[in-house]
Amino acid sequence: MPINKELLEILACPKCKGDLKYVKEGPHGEGLLCPKCKLFYPIKDDIPIMLIEEAIRVEEEK
């Protein structure tokens, strides 16, 4: 289930407080991506896991 647009507008990266982008299907599944920090916060059971320790570092796409 896609994340609510209103929720996405108020969520921010816990590390840099920047905007997040919703990723429906990516190499790490569904989640929220911080383009600035290059951190991916997975969504498990429709709940975004917004812990820096649980984030996945992603490489820049070529």
C-alpha positions as CSV (number, residue, x, y, z in Angstrom):
1,M,0.0,0.0,0.0
2,P,1.5,3.4,-1.0
3,I,2.3,5.8,1.8
4,N,-0.2,8.6,2.4
5,K,0.8,11.8,0.5
6,E,0.1,13.9,3.6
7,L,2.3,11.7,5.8
8,L,5.1,11.9,3.3
9,E,4.9,15.7,3.3
10,I,5.5,15.8,7.1
11,L,8.1,13.1,7.4
12,A,11.7,14.1,7.3
13,C,15.0,12.3,7.3
14,P,16.0,11.7,11.0
15,K,19.6,12.4,10.2
16,C,19.6,15.6,8.1
17,K,15.9,16.6,8.5
18,G,15.6,16.8,4.7
19,D,12.8,15.7,2.4
20,L,12.2,12.1,1.6
21,K,11.1,10.4,-1.6
22,Y,8.8,7.4,-1.7
23,V,10.2,4.4,-3.5
24,K,7.5,1.8,-4.4
25,E,9.8,-0.9,-5.8
26,G,13.5,-0.7,-5.6
27,P,16.5,-2.9,-4.9
28,H,15.7,-2.9,-1.2
29,G,11.9,-3.0,-1.6
30,E,9.4,-0.3,-0.6
31,G,10.7,2.6,1.5
32,L,11.6,6.2,1.8
33,L,14.8,7.6,0.4
34,C,16.8,10.6,1.5
35,P,18.6,11.8,-1.6
36,K,20.9,14.1,0.5
37,C,22.2,11.4,2.9
38,K,21.8,8.5,0.5
39,L,19.9,6.6,3.2
40,F,16.9,4.3,2.5
41,Y,14.4,3.8,5.3
42,P,12.4,0.5,4.6
43,I,8.7,0.2,5.1
44,K,7.7,-3.0,6.9
45,D,4.1,-4.0,7.4
46,D,3.0,-0.5,6.2
47,I,5.1,1.2,8.8
48,P,8.2,3.3,7.9
49,I,11.2,2.3,9.9
50,M,12.7,5.8,10.6
51,L,15.7,4.7,12.7
52,I,19.1,5.8,11.4
53,E,20.5,2.5,12.7
54,E,18.0,0.5,10.5
55,A,18.6,2.7,7.4
56,I,20.3,1.2,4.3
57,R,23.1,3.2,2.7
58,V,22.5,3.3,-1.1
59,E,24.9,4.1,-3.9
60,E,24.2,6.8,-6.5
61,E,22.3,5.5,-9.5
62,K,24.3,5.7,-12.7
